[in-house]
Every structure is written in structure tokens, then in C-alpha cells.
């Protein structure tokens, strides 16, 4: 397996990366928004709930 950042052979210690540096580069890309997970926006009907949030103080247990 090759490192997804620099294409060198990966090191088991940093798998799938080859080094701590490449691991940190990847983390930085996630933290700064360079990588994003694709998602679809929910329509208003899907985000609202027909059931009110449960109030823990109303429990009878």
C-alpha cells in the first residue's frame, strides 16, 4: 500500500501513511476543510420531528 499523501511505501506504525509528517498533513486537510464528506441537505420535513424531545424529569421509572 502506498501513502495517500506522497505515494511512498506505507509504514505499519503510521498506516496507511509513510510517516508522522504525512499523517499530520492529512489531519490538517481534514481540520481545515480541504476534505469533506459528501452529504445531502435534509428537507424541512425530515429535520423536524413529530415527537417532542423526551424530558428526563417526566420519567416514571
N, C-alpha and C positions, 0 to 999 in steps of 0.2 A: 504494500500500500504506500502511496506517495503522499507527502504532506500537501494539504489543500492550499497552503499559502505559497510555498516556494518550490514545490514538486520534488524535493529531495526524499530519500527513503525515510519512512517514519521510524521513530524511536519508541520502543514499548513504554518507556517511562512517561512520554508525552503524547501517546497515541491519541488521535491519528496524526499528530504533528511531529516534526523532527526535533523541535527544541522548545524551550520555555519561551523564547522570543516569538516564535511563530504562534504559539498558543496565546500569548499576550496580544499579538497583532489581531488574531481572530476575536478575542474577547473585546478588544477596543472597537472592532467593527460592529459587534452586537450592541455595545453600550452607546455608541454614537449614532445608531440608526442606519448604518450602511447596509446591514442585513435586516430584512423584515420578513415576517411570516405573513403570507397572503391570507386575507380574511375577507368575508363579505359583510357588508353592513346589514344589521337586522332591521326589518321594518318595524314601525312603531308598535304594531300589534304583537310582535314577537318579543319585544322588550318589556312590555307592560304585563303584569300578572293579574289574573282574575282573583287570585287568593291573596289576602293581605299577609304581610310578614307575621310570623308567629311571635307573640310576645311571651318570653320565658316566664314572666311573672303570673301568667294565667294558667300555668300547668297545674294539674290536679294530682300528679304523681307524688 
